[in-house]
């Protein structure tokens, strides 16, 4: 569907380990479509090995998958003809073939566990007694984050303590997709809709306007993205209708447990349980205000993936109309008038990513080591971005406006007022202020306030 893109850091780590002297037991997991299989395939392409794509099925069928794969890779017609009778026989054969370095990636390992949980203790036994003494580079990969964490990574798992490394693969961050685009503004617009999931952002024609792209890919019943979000959720969730209600509510701006409960009519305890499941699946995440403990009850819930956010906000409520051929009307009446506001709400997260990236690259006019970069809110007051540096007591206060002709002086005045409400190291901290907008009608000249329009930001990013 799309070619391998980026993942340079992850690939470099895997390649460094491949040339190492010891066996490897590496875990790669993450939500569907983030590119796990593509990363593994590229790693194997640069070295040597095989990936077995596990399918749901009986134990006998899954054993046949291993026999067929080993027959082809090891050029062993005997095993292809006779197969395996047990998981013990699979791992015994594997150990006998692991005198030379090669990669074995078992993709969608949770399907094996689902069919026969004893495979965990069987693999543990063979790893401890033979496989860890060989040259094998074993990869277990899975899209069920909860199962991978509970059955493979957890201290309760028979495999606990065996892994030599792990990678939770997530969608590309904003700065990582910028090479796809020549135009920074278009990058913002596309990332707000499609996010950084490789299967989405790399499959669309980015030369089109974002409105044309939405109509072609998200309002077209023949496009695979039309119901992609729905299909993925139905694969993961037992009671999708309740989860859909909660996700629809979040997409409308109800991002606290209290607001979600009131909006959906679902009981508080049930909402909390479903929110926890959605976090485990990496579909949503919980953010607490800057300066507060992560266990704070004042957290807000947001979508992890922008496509999920856009789909629930604009597509899900209009599925039947789109299927009846009303795509153009939906776009004109229900999406375009609200698109700038929607993009602006997500542009804040893009700027947070850019601050980390630009600061680390030494491209900002100031430099500090951010220990956290978050939103801040308290009693009706909000600041879009607060960057905290515990090492030198520095703090960056930033407002982000996805608007043109912004009155920078007024925004800076209001921002300083809100910053004054924060008591963190009040008399000792070093304050910096930043205002980011598409364009300004006026700016101030204070020394500790940086005004940055989209052209300036684009030059920093692409320089």
N, C-alpha and C positions, 0 to 999 in steps of 0.2 A: 504493500500500500504506500510506503514511503521509504526513502533511503536512510541509512544510518547517519545521524547528525550529532556532532559534538561529543559529549561524555568523555572529553579528553582526560579529565582528572581521574574518573573512575576506571577508564581503560588503562591508564598509566599505572595505577595501583595494582590492577590485576596482572599486568605484564611484569611488573617488578616481582610480584609474588611467584609468577610462573617460572622465572629463572632462578628462584631460590632453591635451597638444598632440601627442604623438608616437604612432606606431604601437606596438602591444604584441604581444609573442610570449610568451605566458604558459603555463606548464606546471602542470597539476593532476594529481596521481597519488595513489594510495592503494589499499589492499586493497578488494576488492568489498564492497558494502553499507555503506560508510562515509558515503555521501551525496554523492559527486562530482557525479553527474548532477543531483541536487536543487539543489545549490549553483549549478551552471551555469544551470539552468532559472530559478531565482529571480533571478539576475543578469541574464539576458536579459529576464525579465518586467519588471524595473525599468528597463530601457533598451530596446535594440532589437537583434535579431540572430537567429541560428538555431543549433541544435545538430543535428549529423548523427551519429546513432548507428550507428557502423560495425559491420557484421556480418562474420563469417567467410564468405569466398566468393572467387570468381575475381576477377581484376583487372577484367574486363568488368562483372561484377555491381556491384563497388564504384564504378566510374565511373558506372554508372547511378544509384546512390544519390545521388551529387553532382548529377547532372543533374536528378533529380526534386526534390531539396531546393532547388536554385537556381531552378528553374522556378517553384516556389511562392513563395519568398521575394522574388525579384526580379520576379515576375509576367512571366516571359519564356517564352511558349509555344514560341518557336523552339528554345531550348536544351532544353526538355522533349521536343520532337519529335526533334531531331537528336542530342542527347547529346554526349558527349566521347569522343575517340578516344585520349587519352593524359593523363597527369598534367600534362604541360606545358600542354595546352589548358585544363585545370581552373584552374591557377594564373594563366594569362594572362587568362582570363575574369574571375577573381576580382580581379585587379589593375585591370582596366578598370571594375569596379563599386565600387571602394573609395575614391571621392572623398569620400563621407560616412562618418561614424563608424558602425560596426556591429560586432557580435560574430559571429565564426564559431568555433564550438566543434566540433572534430573529436573525438568521444567514442570511446574504445577505439581510439585511433590505432595501438597495436601490431598490430591485425589488418591494417592496411594494410602495415605493415613486414613482417609475416610472409608476406604474399602477394607483395610486390614491394619488396625492400629498396632499390631504386634511388630510391624516393620520397623518401628522406632527402636525397640529393644534389640531386634535382630541386627539392625545396622550398627547400633552401639557395640554389640558384642564383636562383630567383624571388624569394626574400626579399631577397637581397643587391642584386638589380638593379632590382626594382620595388616589391615589397610593403612593404618597410620605409619607403618614401617616401610611403606612402598613409596613410589614416586607419583602417586595419583594426585590430581587436582580435582577434587570433588566439589561440585556446586549443587546446592539444593535451592530451588527457586519456587516462588509461589505468589499468587495474587491475593490470597486470603490472608490479610495482614494479621487478623486476630488468631487464626490457626497457626500461622508461622511463629508468632510470638509465644503462643501458649504451648504448642506441641514441639517446637524446635528450639526456641531461644530461652524459654522459661526454665527456672531452676527445678521445676517439677518434671521436666521432660527427661526421658532416658538419655537424650543427646546433649543435655546440659554439660558445658565444660569441654565439649569436643570441638566446637567450631574454632577456627583460627582467624576468622574475620567475618564481618557482616556488612551489608549495604542495604539501607532502606532507600530505594530509588523513588524519587518524586518527579513531578513535572519540572520542566525547565523554568528557572527564574527569568524575570523580565530581561535582564541584561544579557542572558544567554541566548535569547531568540533574536536579538537586535541584528546580528549578521544576515538574517533572512531579509531584512528590510533596508531600503535605501532612504526611506523617509521616516523620520522619528515619529511624527504625528500619526502616520498610518500604523506604525508599530504599536502605539498606545491603543488605537482603536481596535486593531485586530486582537491584541492580547486581552483586552477587556472582554471580548466576546468568546474567543477560542481558548484562552489561557495558554499554558505552556506544555500541555500534553502533546507529545510528538505526533501521535496518530491523528490529532486534530489540526494543529497549527501547520504541520507540514503537508497536509493533504488538500489545502485550499489554495486557490489562485490569489495571491496577495497583490496582484496588479489591479484587481477590481476595487471599486469603492466598497466600503464596509457594508453599505446598504444593499448593493447588488450581491455581495457575498452572502449576507444573511438570507436574502430571498432565494438564492440559488442552493444554499447548503442546509439551511435550518428551517425554511418554510416550504421546502420541496419534498413532498411525500416519497419521492423516489430516491432521495439522497440518504446515504447511510447514517448521516448525522441527525436526520429528522427525529428518529426515536432512539438514538444511541444511548442517551442518558437513561431513558426508561428501561431499555433492555439490560443495561449493566446493573441497575438497581434490582431488577427482578431476579437476576442471577444470584444476588447476594442476600436478599432480604426475604424473611418468611411472611411478614404481613406488610407488603409494600404500600397498601392504601394509607396506613397511619403514618408511615415514614414520608410518603408523598405529601401528606397534609402538613407535616412539620417543615419539610423543605420548602414547600410553597410559601408557608408563613415567613420563614427566614428570608426568602427572596423578596418579600414585600417590605422588609425592614424590621420585622419583629425578631430582634436578635437577642432577647433575654428570655430566660425560662418563663418568667411571669407573663411576658407579652405573648409568647408562643402558646402557653396554656390557655390564656384568654381568647386568643384568635382561633385556635383549633377546637376548643371545647374538650380536649383530651385531658385526663386527670394528670395532676402534677407528677405523681410518682411514675406514671407511664411515660410522660414526656421526658423525664430525667433518664429513664432507662433507654429510651430510643435515641436520645441525644448521645449517650455514652456509646451506643452501638455505632452510630454514624461517625463519631470521632475515631473509634477503633478501625472503621473501614476507610479512614482518611478522606471522607467525603466533606466533613466540616471540621472546624477547629475552634477552640475556645481561647479568646484573648481577654486578659485582665488589664486594667489601667496601669500605665507606667507608675512605678514606685510602690506597687502593691504586690503582696505575696501571690504566687501562682494559684494558691488554694482559695483565693478570694471568691466570695459569692457574687461579686459584682461583674462577673464575666459576661462577655457577649459572644455570640456564635456567628461564624462566618463560613462561607463555602471555601473549601480548599482549592477547588478547580473553577475557573471562571466560566467554562462552558456550562457546568452544572448550574451556576448562578444565573447565567443568561437564559438557559433553557427553562428553568422554573419560573423566572420572572416574566418571560415574554412568549415562549413557545408552548409550554404545557397548558396554559389557559386557552390557547387558540388552536389546539390540535385538530379539532373537528372542522373548524372553519378553514384551516389550511388544507385539509384533505378534500374539502369541497371546492377548492380552487380559488380561495380568497386571499392568496398570499400577498398580492400587491396592496389590497385594502388593509390587511393586518399590518404590513410594513408602514404604510402611510399614516394610519390612524392610531395604532397601538404600540409602535416601536420607535419610529423616527422622532416624534416629539419628545421622547423621554431618553433618547440614546445618550445625549451629552451629559445629562445628570447621572445616568447609570455609569458611564465611562469615568466621570469625575470621582465617583465613590470608590472605584477600583484603582484609579490613578494614584491615590495615596499609598496603596500597597506597592505599586511599581516604584514610586519615589523612595520608599523605605529600602527596597532592594538596591536601587541606584546609589543611595547614600552609602551603604555598606561597600558596594563595588567601587565607587569613585574614591571614597575615603581610603580604601585599601590600596588603590592604584596611585594614591598621592595626587589626585587631580582636583581636589577641593582646595580653596584658599585657606582652609584651616585643617588641622589634623588632630584627631584624638581616637583613642581606642574605645569604641562603643561597647559597653557590656550589654546593653539592650537598646532597641529602637522600637517604640510602641506608640499607640495612641494614648491620650490621657483624657479622662472625663470625670466630672464631679459636680453634682448638684446643678445640672443644666449647662455647665460650661465644658467646652471641649477644645482640645488642641490636636490637630491632625497627626503630628509626629513629634515625639520627644525622644531625643537620643541622649543616653546617659553614659558618661565615662566615670566609673568609680575610681580609676587609677589617679586621675588628676582633678576630680571634682568638677569636671566640665559638663555642661548640659546644652544641648541644641534644641531650640523650640522652632518648629517649622509649620507653616500653613501652606496648603496646596489648593490651588484654584484651577479647575479645568474650564477657564473662562478667558475671554479677551477683554482688554481695556480695564483691567483691575486697578482700583485705587490703592496702590501699594502703601502709601503713607497711612491710610486708615487701617488697613489690615495689620500693619506693623504696630500701630498704636494699640489696637485691640489685643493683639498677640502678647504684647508686653504686659498689658493689664492682666490677662489670664495667667501668664507666667508668674506674676506676683502673688497669685493665690497658692502657689506650690511652695511648701515649706522645706523641701529637701535641701539640706546644707545651705539654708537661706542666706547666711551672711558670708559664706566661704566659697560659694560656687562661682565658676567662670561661665558666664552666659553668652550664648551665641544665638542669633536669630536669622531665619531664612524664610523668604516668601517666594513661592514658585507659582507661576501662572503662565497661560499661553501667551499673554501679552499684558503690558501695563499702560495705564493712562498717566500715572504719576508714580514716582519712587522717591524715597527719602535718601538722606546722605549720612545717616548714622554709621559710625565706624563698625559697630558690632551687628549690623543688619545687612544681609546679602539678599539682593533682589535678582531673581533668575527667571528669564522668560524661556519659552520653548526653544528658541534659536540658540541661546546660550547653553542650555542643557544639552541640546543636540551636539554642539561643538565639543563639549566636555566628553560626552559619551563616545563619539566617533574619532576623537583626536588620538 
